[in-house]
Amino acid sequence: MSEFMTEPKRGPALARRGPAGIPRRRDPLPGRPAPPDGHEAAAILERARATVDPELRRAVDSLPGSMRRIARYHFGWEHADGTPATGNAGKAIRPALVLTAVRALGGQESAAVGAAAAVELVHNFTLLHDDVMDRDTTRRHRPTAWTVFGDADAILAGDALQALALRLLAEDPHPASGAAAARLADCVVELCAGQHADTAMERCGPHEVTLAEVLAMAEAKTGALLGCACALGALYAGADTADVEALDAFGREAGLAFQLIDDVIGIWGDPSRTGKPAGADLMARKKSLPVVAALASGTPAATDLAELYEGPYREGELERTVLAVERAGGRDWAQSQAADRMGRAMQELSRAVPDPDAAGDLLALAEFVTRRST
């Protein structure tokens, strides 16, 4: 863990950061080319979405009518009244990792489309449930499913997506499908444990949650599925155990960097770009990574933040809370920690894919998720 920074950096140091606050790395691995720009990652994601969407639609269309309607709304394919929509179904980062990992290790992308769709179904199962538990009212610039169809229906639709994911792997004739199904099932258990830890932390006082605990929770909630996606790609490429585990570690570390930046964006992001209200986690008194880091700083601003977090949010407190997190160093710590985690991710990637050209697309995706500003 990087040493906690008690004072936010100012001046020229920030000018060298990317849009999400991650320092720009021109040569993250010895012998590797400079990191790809966002346009290359966007093309990879677009290709993954085009490849996986037909499989996703086939799976969702196999659901009973009531579940199908909710799922299609959640994916942005339909409006609430069932008429066609052209909404945003997400960035497809996880299926892109599956397909890119297959290619990086010399496998056939076409053989892993079902596995990529399964990972995306599990991801969306977690989103449906998380929105209910967190009472989030907006996702992808539209009302969340529970606000439209109710809690019970949204939860059941999420359950159905998880079942579809495992069925896709169970019906897959590929020799890696059994190991992939077991790994994905283990990942779901870890995701649930991470969500349980997250909700339990909300009942704790401001000083009752440690940085180590919140980092472990974030790895389970976010890093586990990105790691699983990379590992499934390795399995479908016929990789050995060491390479499968290295790619899992790569995805986990990149996923934790992703979550760190996501937490930063949740506080300081532009709602018109993120599709979510700014500061919602602070108003809900969630113990996100920047908040826990700020609380642990021992600064006067940490004391102010703890006093705010002792009670429920009161109208007009948001600006004061945001300022307290930043003054206590929470924002700068999260950005520094994200860069550190990306360094670890690059080391794991070099173990599994030592050829810079073969690793290029995985590097592009990792750079993309930690340099985003939306």
VOBA-1610 file (N, C-alpha, C; in pm, whole numbers, padded with zeros to 5 digits, always signed):
BEGIN
Met+00084-00118+00000Met+00000+00000+00000Met+00088+00124+00000Ser+00056+00222-00082Ser+00133+00344-00085Ser+00115+00419+00045Glu+00220+00491+00086Glu+00210+00571+00207Glu+00105+00679+00188Phe+00027+00701+00293Phe-00083+00798+00283Phe-00028+00940+00271Met-00085+01015+00179Met-00044+01154+00156Met-00137+01245+00236Thr-00083+01317+00334Thr-00169+01397+00421Thr-00211+01528+00357Glu-00138+01576+00258Glu-00174+01702+00194Glu-00188+01682+00044Pro-00296+01730-00018Pro-00312+01717-00163Pro-00199+01786-00236Lys-00156+01727-00346Lys-00053+01789-00428Lys-00113+01907-00505Arg-00027+02003-00533Arg-00072+02120-00604Arg+00025+02151-00717Gly-00014+02240-00805Gly+00078+02294-00904Gly+00114+02199-01014Pro+00240+02201-01060Pro+00282+02128-01180Pro+00260+01978-01172Ala+00264+01918-01050Ala+00248+01773-01041Ala+00116+01728-01097Leu+00010+01803-01072Leu-00121+01765-01123Leu-00129+01781-01274Ala-00053+01872-01329Ala-00058+01894-01474Ala-00008+01775-01551Arg+00070+01689-01483Arg+00123+01572-01551Arg+00027+01454-01543Arg-00087+01475-01480Arg-00182+01364-01464Arg-00275+01354-01584Gly-00328+01231-01604Gly-00429+01210-01706Gly-00563+01265-01660Pro-00669+01248-01738Pro-00798+01308-01708Pro-00859+01260-01579Ala-00827+01138-01535Ala-00883+01090-01409Ala-00786+01107-01294Gly-00674+01174-01318Gly-00579+01198-01212Gly-00467+01097-01204Ile-00462+01002-01297Ile-00355+00903-01297Ile-00233+00960-01367Pro-00115+00953-01306Pro+00004+01002-01375Pro+00022+00930-01508Arg+00057+01006-01609Arg+00075+00947-01741Arg+00204+00865-01744Arg+00193+00741-01790Arg+00307+00651-01795Arg+00343+00627-01940Arg+00460+00669-01977Arg+00499+00653-02117Arg+00563+00518-02144Asp+00614+00450-02040Asp+00678+00321-02061Asp+00654+00233-01940Pro+00532+00179-01923Pro+00497+00109-01801Pro+00571-00021-01782Leu+00618-00083-01887Leu+00691-00208-01877Leu+00818-00199-01960Pro+00929-00252-01910Pro+01051-00247-01989Pro+01032-00310-02125Gly+01071-00236-02227Gly+01062-00290-02363Gly+00927-00274-02428Arg+00829-00223-02353Arg+00696-00208-02412Arg+00683-00072-02481Pro+00597-00065-02583Pro+00573+00064-02646Pro+00496+00156-02554Ala+00486+00284-02591Ala+00409+00379-02512Ala+00264+00334-02504Pro+00195+00366-02393Pro+00056+00325-02378Pro-00030+00372-02493Pro-00123+00288-02539Pro-00212+00329-02647Pro-00304+00441-02601Asp-00353+00518-02698Asp-00444+00625-02661Asp-00586+00571-02649Gly-00677+00658-02605Gly-00814+00615-02582Gly-00887+00569-02706His-00845+00618-02824His-00913+00579-02946His-00895+00430-02974Glu-00776+00378-02946Glu-00752+00236-02967Glu-00838+00152-02873Ala-00846+00192-02746Ala-00929+00120-02651Ala-01076+00127-02691Ala-01120+00244-02737Ala-01259+00259-02779Ala-01292+00164-02894Ala-01198+00147-02986Ala-01220+00055-03098Ala-01229-00089-03049Ile-01146-00126-02951Ile-01151-00261-02895Ile-01286-00285-02828Leu-01331-00187-02751Leu-01460-00201-02682Leu-01576-00207-02781Glu-01570-00126-02884Glu-01677-00127-02984Glu-01683-00263-03055Arg-01566-00317-03086Arg-01562-00448-03151Arg-01616-00558-03058Ala-01581-00549-02929Ala-01631-00648-02833Ala-01781-00638-02819Arg-01835-00515-02812Arg-01979-00499-02800Arg-02050-00556-02922Ala-01998-00529-03040Ala-02060-00581-03162Ala-02054-00734-03167Thr-01947-00792-03115Thr-01931-00938-03117Thr-02021-01006-03016Val-02034-00947-02897Val-02103-01013-02786Val-02252-00982-02783Asp-02294-00866-02832Asp-02436-00828-02823Asp-02533-00931-02880Pro-02505-00989-02997Pro-02599-01089-03048Pro-02618-01207-02952Glu-02510-01252-02889Glu-02519-01361-02792Glu-02596-01318-02668Leu-02572-01196-02623Leu-02647-01142-02509Leu-02796-01134-02539Arg-02828-01083-02656Arg-02969-01070-02693Arg-03037-01207-02703Arg-02967-01304-02758Arg-03025-01439-02766Arg-03051-01494-02626Ala-02958-01473-02536Ala-02976-01522-02400Ala-03093-01452-02331Val-03098-01321-02339Val-03205-01245-02274Val-03340-01278-02335Asp-03343-01297-02466Asp-03471-01327-02532Asp-03526-01463-02495Ser-03443-01548-02433Ser-03492-01679-02388Ser-03564-01671-02254Leu-03561-01556-02189Leu-03627-01540-02060Leu-03779-01532-02076Pro-03854-01565-01972Pro-03998-01543-01975Pro-04028-01395-01996Gly-04144-01366-02051Gly-04178-01230-02093Gly-04155-01123-01989Ser-04198-01146-01864Ser-04185-01043-01761Ser-04039-01013-01730Met-03957-01119-01719Met-03814-01100-01692Met-03743-01039-01813Arg-03785-01082-01931Arg-03724-01031-02054Arg-03743-00880-02066Arg-03861-00833-02033Arg-03890-00690-02045Arg-03799-00607-01955Ile-03781-00653-01830Ile-03697-00580-01735Ile-03552-00582-01781Ala-03505-00698-01824Ala-03366-00711-01868Ala-03339-00625-01992Arg-03431-00626-02084Arg-03411-00547-02206Arg-03413-00397-02173Tyr-03493-00358-02078Tyr-03490-00218-02035Tyr-03355-00185-01971His-03310-00273-01882His-03184-00248-01812His-03068-00235-01911Phe-03064-00317-02015Phe-02957-00311-02113Phe-02970-00192-02209Gly-03083-00121-02201Gly-03101-00005-02287Gly-03159-00038-02423Trp-03205-00159-02441Trp-03259-00201-02571Trp-03406-00163-02587Glu-03477-00140-02477Glu-03618-00103-02481Glu-03646+00008-02380His-03752+00084-02408His-03805+00177-02310His-03890+00100-02210Ala-03934+00168-02107Ala-04014+00102-02004Ala-04144+00045-02059Asp-04198+00106-02165Asp-04324+00056-02224Asp-04302-00056-02325Gly-04176-00100-02341Gly-04147-00210-02431Gly-04115-00170-02574Thr-04121-00041-02605Thr-04087+00002-02741Thr-03934+00004-02756Pro-03884-00016-02879Pro-03739-00023-02900Pro-03668+00107-02859Ala-03546+00090-02807Ala-03463+00204-02767Ala-03322+00183-02819Thr-03249+00287-02827Thr-03109+00278-02870Thr-03019+00330-02760Gly-03047+00287-02637Gly-02974+00336-02522Gly-02836+00274-02510Asn-02767+00316-02406Asn-02631+00273-02379Asn-02634+00146-02295Ala-02577+00037-02348Ala-02573-00089-02275Ala-02445-00106-02196Gly-02369+00001-02179Gly-02244-00007-02105Gly-02124-00015-02198Lys-02006-00007-02140Lys-01884+00000-02221Lys-01832-00136-02267Ala-01884-00245-02212Ala-01842-00380-02249Ala-01696-00408-02212Ile-01650-00351-02101Ile-01512-00370-02061Ile-01483-00516-02027Arg-01573-00582-01955Arg-01547-00719-01911Arg-01549-00819-02027Pro-01648-00816-02116Pro-01637-00906-02232Pro-01517-00875-02319Ala-01481-00747-02329Ala-01362-00712-02407Ala-01237-00773-02347Leu-01230-00778-02215Leu-01114-00841-02150Leu-01108-00990-02180Val-01223-01058-02180Val-01225-01200-02214Val-01168-01222-02354Leu-01223-01151-02451Leu-01184-01170-02591Leu-01040-01127-02616Thr-00998-01019-02552Thr-00862-00969-02570Thr-00760-01063-02508Ala-00794-01121-02392Ala-00704-01217-02328Ala-00687-01342-02414Val-00796-01387-02476Val-00787-01502-02566Val-00687-01473-02678Arg-00703-01358-02742Arg-00614-01322-02854Arg-00470-01307-02807Ala-00451-01248-02689Ala-00315-01224-02640Ala-00239-01353-02619Leu-00310-01460-02586Leu-00246-01589-02560Leu-00259-01684-02678Gly-00295-01631-02794Gly-00293-01711-02916Gly-00415-01795-02941Gly-00526-01772-02869Gly-00649-01849-02889Gly-00740-01785-02991Gln-00852-01852-03017Gln-00950-01805-03114Gln-01061-01728-03043Glu-01075-01602-03077Glu-01176-01517-03015Glu-01316-01575-03031Ser-01344-01632-03146Ser-01479-01683-03174Ser-01520-01793-03077Ala-01422-01866-03023Ala-01454-01975-02931Ala-01498-01925-02795Ala-01470-01797-02764Ala-01495-01746-02629Ala-01609-01645-02623Val-01687-01634-02729Val-01795-01535-02729Val-01899-01565-02621Gly-01933-01692-02605Gly-02028-01729-02500Gly-01976-01696-02362Ala-01848-01722-02339Ala-01788-01690-02209Ala-01788-01540-02185Ala-01760-01462-02289Ala-01762-01316-02277Ala-01903-01268-02243Ala-02003-01326-02308Ala-02142-01288-02278Ala-02179-01327-02135Ala-02130-01442-02089Ala-02160-01486-01953Ala-02106-01387-01850Val-01985-01339-01872Val-01927-01241-01781Val-02009-01112-01780Glu-02054-01069-01897Glu-02135-00947-01904Glu-02271-00965-01836Leu-02328-01084-01846Leu-02454-01111-01777Leu-02436-01105-01626Val-02327-01162-01576Val-02300-01157-01433Val-02279-01012-01388His-02205-00935-01467His-02185-00794-01432His-02319-00722-01420Asn-02409-00744-01512Asn-02538-00674-01508Asn-02630-00729-01400Phe-02615-00854-01363Phe-02686-00906-01246Phe-02646-00828-01122Thr-02515-00801-01108Thr-02470-00725-00991Thr-02520-00581-00995Leu-02527-00521-01113Leu-02575-00383-01122Leu-02721-00373-01080Leu-02803-00465-01127Leu-02944-00464-01090Leu-02960-00473-00938His-02885-00565-00876His-02896-00581-00731His-02836-00463-00656Asp-02719-00416-00701Asp-02655-00303-00633Asp-02744-00179-00633Asp-02811-00154-00746Asp-02897-00036-00753Asp-03009-00043-00652Val-03063-00164-00630Val-03168-00179-00529Val-03112-00153-00390Met-02998-00216-00359Met-02941-00205-00225Met-02892-00064-00195Asp-02835+00001-00296Asp-02782+00136-00276Asp-02887+00245-00296Arg-03005+00206-00346Arg-03114+00300-00377Arg-03071+00403-00481Asp-02985+00361-00573Asp-02946+00449-00683Asp-03063+00463-00779Thr-03091+00585-00819Thr-03208+00610-00905Thr-03172+00630-01051Thr-03044+00642-01082Thr-03001+00667-01220Thr-02885+00576-01257Arg-02892+00516-01375Arg-02780+00440-01431Arg-02784+00457-01582Arg-02667+00486-01639Arg-02655+00504-01784Arg-02754+00609-01835His-02766+00717-01757His-02847+00833-01797His-02997+00804-01807Arg-03044+00702-01734Arg-03189+00675-01731Arg-03225+00615-01595Pro-03355+00616-01560Pro-03395+00561-01430Pro-03355+00415-01415Thr-03310+00377-01297Thr-03272+00238-01272Thr-03396+00148-01277Ala-03370+00019-01298Ala-03481-00075-01319Ala-03574-00082-01198Trp-03519-00077-01077Trp-03606-00090-00960Trp-03701+00028-00946Thr-03658+00148-00993Thr-03746+00264-00984Thr-03860+00255-01083Val-03843+00174-01187Val-03946+00160-01291Val-04036+00039-01262Phe-03973-00074-01225Phe-04048-00199-01211Phe-04066-00245-01067Gly-03999-00180-00973Gly-04007-00220-00833Gly-03889-00306-00791Asp-03866-00311-00659Asp-03753-00385-00604Asp-03755-00532-00641Ala-03867-00597-00615Ala-03875-00742-00633Ala-03847-00781-00778Asp-03907-00710-00872Asp-03888-00745-01013Asp-03744-00722-01058Ala-03682-00616-01009Ala-03542-00590-01046Ala-03450-00698-00990Ile-03474-00739-00865Ile-03393-00845-00804Ile-03410-00976-00880Leu-03533-01010-00914Leu-03558-01135-00987Leu-03495-01132-01126Ala-03499-01017-01192Ala-03435-01006-01323Ala-03284-01027-01310Gly-03226-00973-01204Gly-03084-00995-01179Gly-03054-01142-01157Asp-03137-01209-01076Asp-03120-01353-01055Asp-03124-01429-01187Ala-03216-01389-01274Ala-03231-01458-01403Ala-03107-01438-01490Leu-03047-01319-01486Leu-02926-01296-01565Leu-02811-01383-01516Gln-02799-01399-01385Gln-02694-01486-01332Gln-02715-01631-01379Ala-02839-01677-01376Ala-02869-01813-01422Ala-02837-01829-01570Leu-02868-01727-01650Leu-02836-01732-01793Leu-02686-01744-01815Ala-02608-01672-01734Ala-02463-01677-01749Ala-02410-01818-01730Leu-02455-01883-01624Leu-02406-02019-01597Leu-02459-02118-01701Arg-02580-02092-01752Arg-02632-02182-01856Arg-02550-02170-01985Leu-02508-02049-02020Leu-02425-02033-02139Leu-02299-02117-02131Leu-02236-02118-02014Leu-02115-02197-01997Leu-02146-02347-01989Ala-02256-02382-01924Ala-02292-02524-01912Ala-02321-02586-02049Glu-02375-02507-02141Glu-02409-02558-02274Glu-02294-02544-02375Asp-02185-02482-02333Asp-02072-02457-02422Asp-01990-02585-02440Pro-01970-02633-02562Pro-01893-02757-02582Pro-01742-02739-02570His-01695-02617-02554His-01550-02593-02545His-01493-02668-02424Pro-01374-02728-02436Pro-01317-02804-02324Pro-01290-02720-02199Ala-01280-02590-02212Ala-01254-02505-02095Ala-01381-02461-02024Ser-01498-02495-02077Ser-01621-02439-02023Ser-01648-02481-01879Gly-01614-02605-01843Gly-01636-02652-01706Gly-01554-02573-01606Ala-01426-02557-01635Ala-01340-02478-01546Ala-01385-02332-01543Ala-01431-02282-01656Ala-01478-02144-01663Ala-01603-02126-01577Ala-01695-02221-01584Ala-01818-02212-01504Ala-01787-02215-01355Ala-01694-02303-01315Ala-01657-02310-01174Ala-01593-02180-01129Arg-01508-02125-01213Arg-01439-02001-01177Arg-01538-01885-01168Leu-01633-01879-01261Leu-01732-01772-01258Leu-01822-01785-01136Ala-01859-01908-01101Ala-01941-01929-00982Ala-01866-01885-00856Asp-01739-01920-00847Asp-01659-01874-00732Asp-01652-01722-00728Cys-01642-01661-00845Cys-01637-01515-00853Cys-01767-01453-00802Val-01882-01512-00836Val-02010-01460-00788Val-02016-01465-00635Val-01967-01574-00577Val-01963-01583-00431Val-01876-01471-00373Glu-01760-01447-00436Glu-01673-01340-00390Glu-01739-01203-00405Leu-01809-01182-00517Leu-01881-01057-00537Leu-01985-01035-00427Cys-02058-01140-00393Cys-02159-01129-00288Cys-02095-01099-00153Ala-01980-01163-00126Ala-01910-01136+00000Ala-01864-00991+00004Gly-01816-00940-00108Gly-01773-00801-00114Gly-01887-00705-00093Gln-02002-00735-00153Gln-02120-00649-00135Gln-02169-00655+00009His-02162-00775+00069His-02203-00787+00209His-02111-00704+00299Ala-01980-00709+00271Ala-01886-00628+00350Ala-01915-00479+00332Asp-01949-00441+00210Asp-01979-00301+00182Asp-02099-00253+00262Thr-02206-00331+00261Thr-02326-00290+00335Thr-02301-00292+00485Ala-02220-00389+00533Ala-02189-00394+00676Ala-02110-00271+00719Met-02020-00225+00632Met-01940-00106+00665Met-02025+00018+00682Glu-02140+00022+00613Glu-02226+00140+00625Glu-02286+00153+00763Arg-02287+00044+00838Arg-02340+00049+00975Arg-02232+00081+01077Cys-02108+00094+01030Cys-01996+00123+01119Cys-01975+00273+01133Gly-01914+00312+01242Gly-01880+00451+01262Gly-01765+00493+01172Pro-01739+00625+01162Pro-01636+00676+01071Pro-01497+00617+01094His-01464+00581+01219His-01330+00532+01248His-01328+00380+01271Glu-01434+00312+01235Glu-01442+00167+01258Glu-01409+00085+01134Val-01372+00150+01025Val-01336+00081+00900Val-01194+00121+00864Thr-01109+00021+00839Thr-00970+00049+00805Thr-00951+00052+00654Leu-00840+00112+00611Leu-00807+00113+00469Leu-00790-00028+00415Ala-00727-00115+00494Ala-00707-00253+00448Ala-00842-00321+00423Glu-00939-00297+00510Glu-01071-00358+00495Glu-01143-00307+00372Val-01136-00176+00349Val-01208-00120+00235Val-01140-00156+00104Leu-01009-00171+00103Leu-00939-00217-00017Leu-00975-00362-00049Ala-00982-00447+00054Ala-01022-00586+00032Ala-01165-00595-00019Met-01252-00511+00035Met-01391-00508-00014Met-01398-00466-00159Ala-01320-00363-00195Ala-01322-00315-00333Ala-01267-00419-00430Glu-01164-00492-00388Glu-01112-00598-00475Glu-01217-00704-00500Ala-01292-00740-00394Ala-01395-00843-00411Ala-01510-00793-00498Lys-01551-00667-00479Lys-01666-00615-00553Lys-01634-00582-00699Thr-01513-00535-00726Thr-01480-00486-00860Thr-01367-00566-00924Gly-01257-00584-00851Gly-01142-00652-00908Gly-01167-00797-00942Ala-01251-00864-00862Ala-01272-01007-00882Ala-01329-01038-01020Leu-01426-00962-01066Leu-01489-00993-01194Leu-01399-00955-01311Leu-01323-00846-01299Leu-01229-00815-01406Leu-01119-00920-01413Gly-01074-00967-01296Gly-00977-01074-01296Gly-01033-01202-01354Cys-01157-01233-01319Cys-01222-01353-01372Cys-01236-01345-01524Ala-01270-01227-01576Ala-01284-01210-01720Ala-01152-01243-01791Cys-01043-01190-01738Cys-00911-01217-01798Cys-00876-01366-01787Ala-00907-01424-01670Ala-00876-01566-01650Ala-00957-01654-01744Leu-01084-01619-01767Leu-01165-01699-01860Leu-01107-01691-02001Gly-01060-01575-02041Gly-00994-01564-02170Gly-00873-01655-02179Ala-00795-01658-02071Ala-00677-01745-02069Ala-00717-01892-02076Leu-00821-01930-02004Leu-00869-02069-02008Leu-00911-02108-02149Tyr-00983-02020-02216Tyr-01030-02051-02351Tyr-00918-02049-02454Ala-00804-01992-02418Ala-00687-01997-02505Ala-00601-02120-02478Gly-00641-02200-02377Gly-00564-02319-02344Gly-00437-02289-02265Ala-00434-02176-02193Ala-00315-02136-02118Ala-00292-02227-01998Asp-00166-02230-01952Asp-00136-02309-01833Asp-00181-02234-01707Thr-00175-02304-01593Thr-00226-02249-01468Thr-00158-02119-01430Ala-00026-02113-01449Ala+00048-01993-01410Ala+00001-01871-01488Asp-00023-01888-01618Asp-00068-01776-01700Asp-00212-01736-01666Val-00296-01836-01637Val-00434-01805-01596Val-00433-01721-01469Glu-00352-01762-01372Glu-00348-01689-01245Glu-00286-01550-01262Ala-00185-01538-01348Ala-00123-01406-01371Ala-00222-01310-01434Leu-00303-01360-01530Leu-00401-01272-01592Leu-00514-01238-01495Asp-00548-01332-01408Asp-00647-01301-01304Asp-00594-01189-01215Ala-00466-01198-01176Ala-00406-01094-01092Ala-00399-00961-01165Phe-00367-00965-01294Phe-00366-00843-01375Phe-00503-00776-01371Gly-00608-00853-01395Gly-00743-00796-01394Gly-00783-00743-01258Arg-00744-00814-01152Arg-00779-00769-01017Arg-00713-00635-00984Glu-00584-00625-01016Glu-00514-00500-00985Glu-00570-00385-01070Ala-00593-00411-01198Ala-00653-00307-01282Ala-00794-00273-01233Gly-00867-00373-01186Gly-01001-00350-01134Gly-01000-00264-01008Leu-00901-00285-00923Leu-00893-00202-00804Leu-00858-00059-00842Ala-00769-00043-00940Ala-00740+00092-00990Ala-00867+00156-01046Phe-00944+00077-01119Phe-01072+00122-01175Phe-01163+00172-01063Gln-01174+00094-00954Gln-01263+00132-00845Gln-01216+00259-00775Leu-01086+00271-00757Leu-01031+00392-00696Leu-01070+00516-00777Ile-01052+00507-00908Ile-01088+00621-00993Ile-01239+00640-00998Asp-01315+00531-00996Asp-01461+00542-00995Asp-01508+00616-00870Asp-01443+00588-00756Asp-01479+00657-00633Asp-01444+00806-00641Val-01333+00836-00705Val-01295+00976-00725Val-01400+01046-00812Ile-01437+00981-00921Ile-01536+01038-01012Ile-01671+01054-00942Gly-01703+00959-00853Gly-01830+00967-00780Gly-01841+01091-00694Ile-01727+01146-00654Ile-01727+01268-00572Ile-01705+01392-00656Trp-01611+01384-00750Trp-01571+01504-00824Trp-01609+01500-00973Gly-01678+01395-01018Gly-01712+01384-01159Gly-01824+01477-01200Asp-01839+01494-01331Asp-01942+01578-01391Asp-02068+01493-01414Pro-02179+01520-01346Pro-02300+01438-01361Pro-02350+01430-01505Ser-02325+01534-01584Ser-02372+01532-01723Ser-02296+01429-01806Arg-02180+01387-01757Arg-02099+01288-01827Arg-02110+01150-01762Thr-02127+01147-01629Thr-02130+01019-01559Thr-02269+00956-01557Gly-02374+01038-01570Gly-02510+00986-01562Gly-02557+00964-01420Lys-02475+01005-01320Lys-02512+00990-01180Lys-02494+01124-01109Pro-02573+01149-01005Pro-02557+01275-00932Pro-02424+01280-00860Ala-02356+01393-00864Ala-02227+01408-00796Ala-02247+01408-00645Gly-02158+01339-00576Gly-02163+01339-00431Gly-02268+01251-00369Ala-02333+01165-00448Ala-02439+01081-00393Ala-02386+00989-00283Asp-02265+00937-00303Asp-02207+00848-00201Asp-02178+00923-00072Leu-02137+01048-00084Leu-02111+01128+00036Leu-02242+01155+00111Met-02346+01187+00036Met-02474+01214+00100Met-02529+01088+00168Ala-02498+00971+00110Ala-02542+00845+00170Ala-02447+00798+00280Arg-02340+00876+00302Arg-02239+00844+00403Arg-02169+00712+00375Lys-02149+00680+00247Lys-02078+00559+00210Lys-01929+00578+00237Lys-01867+00469+00277Lys-01724+00473+00309Lys-01645+00428+00187Ser-01642+00516+00089Ser-01566+00489-00033Ser-01417+00500-00002Leu-01336+00460-00097Leu-01192+00458-00074Leu-01134+00596-00041Pro-01166+00702-00117Pro-01112+00833-00079Pro-01159+00880+00059Val-01281+00846+00096Val-01335+00888+00226Val-01260+00818+00339Val-01242+00685+00329Val-01172+00613+00436Val-01027+00658+00445Ala-00963+00683+00330Ala-00827+00734+00332Ala-00821+00871+00401Ala-00917+00956+00372Ala-00923+01087+00435Ala-00944+01075+00586Leu-01035+00987+00626Leu-01062+00968+00768Leu-00939+00917+00843Ala-00852+00842+00773Ala-00734+00783+00836Ala-00614+00877+00837Ser-00629+00997+00785Ser-00513+01086+00766Ser-00464+01153+00893Gly-00549+01162+00995Gly-00509+01228+01117Gly-00500+01379+01105Thr-00559+01436+01004Thr-00554+01581+00981Thr-00676+01649+01043Pro-00671+01782+01060Pro-00790+01854+01106Pro-00910+01832+01013Ala-00883+01823+00882Ala-00993+01798+00788Ala-01055+01662+00812Ala-00976+01563+00855Ala-01030+01430+00886Ala-01125+01438+01004Thr-01092+01520+01102Thr-01181+01539+01217Thr-01313+01601+01173Asp-01305+01700+01085Asp-01425+01763+01032Asp-01511+01662+00956Leu-01444+01579+00874Leu-01516+01478+00796Leu-01581+01376+00888Ala-01511+01333+00992Ala-01568+01236+01086Ala-01693+01291+01154Glu-01689+01419+01191Glu-01806+01481+01253Glu-01925+01481+01157Leu-01899+01509+01031Leu-02006+01507+00931Leu-02063+01366+00915Tyr-01973+01266+00913Tyr-02014+01128+00890Tyr-02080+01064+01013Glu-02071+01128+01128Glu-02136+01072+01247Glu-02288+01078+01237Gly-02339+01172+01158Gly-02484+01186+01147Gly-02530+01179+01003Pro-02660+01176+00980Pro-02712+01173+00843Pro-02684+01303+00770Tyr-02687+01296+00639Tyr-02663+01415+00556Tyr-02772+01519+00579Arg-02729+01643+00592Arg-02823+01755+00605Arg-02807+01847+00485Glu-02914+01902+00440Glu-02915+01988+00322Glu-02807+02096+00332Gly-02729+02111+00226Gly-02628+02214+00221Gly-02491+02171+00268Glu-02475+02043+00311Glu-02347+01997+00364Glu-02254+01939+00257Leu-02302+01922+00135Leu-02223+01850+00037Leu-02090+01919+00008Glu-02093+02049-00015Glu-01969+02119-00049Glu-01867+02108+00064Arg-01913+02121+00186Arg-01823+02109+00301Arg-01764+01968+00310Thr-01845+01866+00280Thr-01797+01728+00287Thr-01694+01700+00179Val-01722+01745+00058Val-01628+01728-00053Val-01494+01794-00020Leu-01501+01914+00034Leu-01380+01989+00067Leu-01301+01918+00177Ala-01372+01860+00273Ala-01303+01790+00382Ala-01228+01668+00329Val-01290+01593+00239Val-01223+01475+00181Val-01097+01517+00107Glu-01108+01624+00030Glu-00993+01668-00049Glu-00883+01724+00041Arg-00917+01806+00137Arg-00817+01865+00226Arg-00746+01760+00310Ala-00818+01653+00343Ala-00757+01544+00420Ala-00674+01451+00333Gly-00667+01478+00205Gly-00581+01401+00116Gly-00646+01282+00050Gly-00778+01263+00066Gly-00844+01144+00012Gly-00836+01134-00139Arg-00853+01246-00206Arg-00849+01244-00352Arg-00709+01210-00403Asp-00610+01275-00346Asp-00473+01252-00392Asp-00427+01110-00360Trp-00465+01059-00243Trp-00430+00921-00208Trp-00491+00823-00306Ala-00617+00841-00340Ala-00684+00748-00431Ala-00617+00749-00568Gln-00579+00866-00616Gln-00513+00876-00745Gln-00375+00810-00741Ser-00301+00833-00633Ser-00168+00772-00618Ser-00179+00620-00606Gln-00277+00574-00528Gln-00296+00431-00510Gln-00338+00364-00641Ala-00420+00433-00720Ala-00461+00377-00849Ala-00340+00358-00941Ala-00250+00455-00941Ala-00129+00443-01022Ala-00043+00327-00975Asp-00034+00309-00844Asp+00043+00199-00787Asp-00017+00064-00828Arg-00148+00055-00821Arg-00215-00071-00859Arg-00197-00101-01008Met-00197+00004-01089Met-00174-00018-01231Met-00033-00067-01256Gly+00063-00019-01179Gly+00199-00070-01191Gly+00206-00218-01161Arg+00135-00261-01057Arg+00130-00403-01024Arg+00062-00483-01136Ala-00044-00426-01191Ala-00114-00494-01300Ala-00022-00517-01419Met+00059-00417-01453Met+00151-00430-01565Met+00255-00539-01541Gln+00300-00553-01417Gln+00394-00659-01384Gln+00332-00797-01406Glu+00206-00813-01363Glu+00138-00942-01383Glu+00116-00970-01531Leu+00082-00867-01606Leu+00060-00886-01750Leu+00189-00931-01818Ser+00302-00875-01777Ser+00428-00912-01841Ser+00466-01056-01811Arg+00419-01109-01698Arg+00445-01250-01667Arg+00372-01343-01764Ala+00246-01311-01792Ala+00164-01399-01875Ala+00185-01375-02024Val+00207-01249-02061Val+00219-01213-02203Val+00345-01128-02219Pro+00461-01189-02229Pro+00586-01112-02239Pro+00604-01039-02371Asp+00533-01079-02475Asp+00546-01014-02606Asp+00468-00882-02604Pro+00536-00768-02622Pro+00467-00639-02616Pro+00354-00625-02716Asp+00372-00677-02837Asp+00267-00664-02937Asp+00142-00743-02897Ala+00162-00864-02845Ala+00048-00947-02804Ala-00026-00885-02686Ala+00048-00816-02599Ala-00013-00757-02480Ala-00077-00622-02506Gly-00059-00569-02626Gly-00098-00431-02653Gly-00244-00399-02627Asp-00335-00488-02668Asp-00478-00458-02650Asp-00518-00465-02502Leu-00461-00561-02428Leu-00490-00566-02284Leu-00437-00441-02215Leu-00320-00396-02256Leu-00266-00272-02201Leu-00356-00154-02233Ala-00407-00149-02356Ala-00496-00040-02396Ala-00620-00035-02309Leu-00678-00152-02280Leu-00798-00156-02197Leu-00767-00114-02054Ala-00654-00161-02001Ala-00618-00124-01864Ala-00594+00026-01854Glu-00528+00083-01952Glu-00506+00227-01952Glu-00639+00302-01963Phe-00730+00250-02041Phe-00858+00317-02063Phe-00938+00326-01934Val-00948+00214-01859Val-01036+00215-01743Val-00981+00298-01629Thr-00851+00329-01631Thr-00796+00410-01523Thr-00765+00553-01567Arg-00796+00587-01691Arg-00777+00725-01733Arg-00907+00791-01773Arg-01017+00722-01748Arg-01146+00777-01786Arg-01184+00891-01694Ser-01270+00976-01742Ser-01321+01086-01660Ser-01473+01081-01653Thr-01531+00972-01706Thr-01677+00957-01699Thr-01709+00819-01649
//
